[in-house]
């Protein structure tokens, strides 16, 4: 059975960006999905650290929130 990984990135004030990729097994699809989720989490941690360093460097007392891209990724059987 063929599985499809459906990926969508959502960012404030921008249209969604989506793509899909086919896999030959559910396990392969889930492995790719989990990899994307982990990569997004690592990128978010790095962005948060960078943003906090900028705030500290400028001497700001209150952190302003930034829009964060949100990832949705699901595996579904094709057909």
Backbone torsions as a table, in degrees:
resi	resn	phi	psi	omega
1	UNK	NA	141.2	178.4
2	UNK	-91.7	136.8	177.6
3	UNK	-116.2	146.3	-179.8
4	UNK	-116.5	131.1	172.4
5	UNK	-95.3	114.9	178.8
6	UNK	-100.3	120.8	-175.8
7	UNK	-122.0	132.5	175.4
8	UNK	-135.2	132.8	174.1
9	UNK	-105.9	128.9	178.9
10	UNK	-117.2	125.0	179.2
11	UNK	-131.0	139.2	179.7
12	UNK	-54.0	138.0	175.0
13	UNK	61.7	23.5	176.1
14	UNK	-138.4	150.5	176.3
15	UNK	-67.7	152.1	178.5
16	UNK	-63.9	150.2	174.5
17	UNK	-115.1	121.3	-176.5
18	UNK	-129.9	152.9	171.3
19	UNK	-155.2	167.1	177.4
20	UNK	-140.6	150.2	-179.2
21	UNK	-137.4	138.7	179.9
22	UNK	-92.0	145.8	177.4
23	UNK	-132.2	153.9	-177.1
24	UNK	-85.0	-9.9	178.4
25	UNK	-148.3	158.4	176.9
26	UNK	-63.7	-39.0	-178.6
27	UNK	-61.7	-43.5	179.0
28	UNK	-64.9	-40.2	178.2
29	UNK	-63.2	-46.5	-179.4
30	UNK	-64.7	-37.0	178.1
31	UNK	-62.6	-44.2	178.0
32	UNK	-65.2	-41.5	179.8
33	UNK	-62.3	-47.0	179.7
34	UNK	-63.1	-35.4	176.7
35	UNK	-63.3	-42.4	177.2
36	UNK	-63.2	-43.4	-179.8
37	UNK	-62.9	-42.8	179.5
38	UNK	-66.1	-41.4	178.8
39	UNK	-62.7	-42.9	178.1
40	UNK	-61.4	-42.8	179.6
41	UNK	-62.8	-42.6	179.0
42	UNK	-65.4	-41.1	177.8
43	UNK	-64.2	-38.8	179.7
44	UNK	-66.0	-41.9	178.1
45	UNK	-61.0	-45.0	179.7
46	UNK	-63.0	-42.3	178.9
47	UNK	-64.4	-42.3	178.9
48	UNK	-62.0	-41.8	179.3
49	UNK	-65.5	-42.8	178.8
50	UNK	-61.7	-43.8	-179.4
51	UNK	-64.5	-42.9	178.7
52	UNK	-64.2	-37.0	177.8
53	UNK	-64.9	-40.3	177.1
54	UNK	-62.7	-43.1	179.5
55	UNK	-61.9	-45.1	-179.5
56	UNK	-63.9	-42.0	-179.0
57	UNK	-63.3	-38.2	-179.4
58	UNK	-82.7	-9.4	179.0
59	UNK	75.4	23.8	178.9
60	UNK	-73.6	143.7	-179.9
61	UNK	-92.8	-27.8	-176.5
62	UNK	-117.5	127.3	177.8
63	UNK	-79.1	132.2	175.5
64	UNK	-92.0	144.0	-179.6
65	UNK	-80.8	147.2	177.3
66	UNK	-116.0	145.5	174.3
67	UNK	-65.1	133.9	-177.7
68	UNK	-113.9	127.6	175.6
69	UNK	-60.7	136.4	178.9
70	UNK	-107.3	137.5	-179.1
71	UNK	-107.5	133.0	166.8
72	UNK	-120.9	133.1	-179.5
73	UNK	-145.2	121.4	179.9
74	UNK	-134.2	147.5	173.9
75	UNK	-101.8	134.4	-179.8
76	UNK	-140.9	145.3	177.1
77	UNK	-68.8	141.7	178.8
78	UNK	-84.2	131.4	175.9
79	UNK	89.3	NA	NA
